[in-house]
Amino acid sequence: MARHPTRRSFTGQTTRGIDVGAKAEVQQSITRLADQGVAILLISSELPEVLHLDNRVLVMHRGRLTADLPGELATEEAVMKAAVS
């Protein structure tokens, strides 16, 4: 059985503190990698960014997982509700 290496990338607060143009470039790079099959773990406190780039959102509160939302169910309301649960 052939084994294929899993390609993955981890990013944490990648776009925090950078200008709008640079942020757009970083987001495009993340999207391009995901389109190539790379699994991306994006950690961000910027909810609009998360909702823009997601296909699945995991929400944590006080160190525990409170929601696992598929992209189509990951709304600002759903994420915020899970974040305070």
Backbone torsions as a table, in degrees:
resi	resn	phi	psi	omega
1	MET	NA	126.4	179.0
2	ALA	-73.7	138.5	177.6
3	ARG	-110.1	134.3	178.0
4	HIS	-111.5	129.0	179.7
5	PRO	-64.6	140.6	176.3
6	THR	-81.4	129.5	177.5
7	ARG	-99.7	128.6	-179.1
8	ARG	-146.1	156.9	179.2
9	SER	-139.3	140.6	178.7
10	PHE	-117.9	130.3	177.9
11	THR	-132.2	141.7	179.2
12	GLY	-132.3	116.7	179.7
13	GLN	51.7	40.8	-173.7
14	THR	-58.8	-35.8	-174.5
15	THR	-103.7	8.1	-179.1
16	ARG	-69.7	126.6	174.5
17	GLY	81.7	9.6	177.5
18	ILE	-108.6	160.6	-176.4
19	ASP	-72.1	166.5	-173.9
20	VAL	-58.8	-41.8	-179.5
21	GLY	-64.2	-45.0	178.7
22	ALA	-65.8	-37.7	178.7
23	LYS	-60.8	-43.5	179.4
24	ALA	-62.2	-39.5	178.4
25	GLU	-64.5	-42.6	178.9
26	VAL	-63.3	-44.5	179.8
27	GLN	-62.9	-38.6	177.1
28	GLN	-64.6	-39.0	178.5
29	SER	-64.6	-41.7	178.3
30	ILE	-61.9	-45.4	179.2
31	THR	-62.3	-43.1	180.0
32	ARG	-62.2	-43.5	178.0
33	LEU	-62.6	-43.8	179.0
34	ALA	-62.1	-39.6	178.4
35	ASP	-64.4	-24.1	178.6
36	GLN	-88.0	3.1	177.0
37	GLY	94.8	7.6	178.6
38	VAL	-80.1	130.3	175.6
39	ALA	-77.7	128.5	-177.4
40	ILE	-115.2	125.8	170.9
41	LEU	-104.6	107.2	-176.5
42	LEU	-104.8	119.8	176.6
43	ILE	-108.7	119.4	-176.8
44	SER	-152.4	144.5	174.2
45	SER	-94.3	0.9	179.3
46	GLU	-94.5	95.9	-174.6
47	LEU	-57.6	-43.7	178.8
48	PRO	-58.2	-37.2	178.0
49	GLU	-65.2	-45.2	178.8
50	VAL	-59.3	-47.4	-177.9
51	LEU	-66.6	-30.0	179.2
52	HIS	-72.5	-35.2	-172.3
53	LEU	-100.9	-4.4	-168.5
54	ASP	-83.7	156.6	158.1
55	ASN	-129.1	-2.9	175.2
56	ARG	-163.4	135.2	-179.4
57	VAL	-124.1	125.2	172.9
58	LEU	-103.4	129.8	-178.6
59	VAL	-112.4	132.3	178.3
60	MET	-120.1	146.7	176.4
61	HIS	-142.2	124.2	-179.5
62	ARG	53.0	42.4	174.3
63	GLY	80.5	6.1	178.6
64	ARG	-129.5	148.5	179.2
65	LEU	-70.4	123.2	-179.9
66	THR	-111.2	-13.4	177.5
67	ALA	-160.6	146.8	173.5
68	ASP	-129.9	97.8	-171.7
69	LEU	-107.8	123.5	171.7
70	PRO	-64.9	153.1	-175.3
71	GLY	-46.0	-43.1	-176.5
72	GLU	-70.4	-18.0	178.3
73	LEU	-103.1	-3.4	-177.7
74	ALA	-85.2	87.5	176.4
75	THR	-106.0	164.7	177.9
76	GLU	-57.4	-42.5	179.9
77	GLU	-62.1	-46.4	-178.5
78	ALA	-65.0	-41.0	-179.6
79	VAL	-67.0	-45.5	-178.9
80	MET	-65.1	-38.1	177.9
81	LYS	-62.4	-43.4	179.3
82	ALA	-69.0	-31.5	-176.9
83	ALA	-70.8	-19.0	-179.8
84	VAL	-113.4	7.5	-179.8
85	SER	-77.6	NA	NA
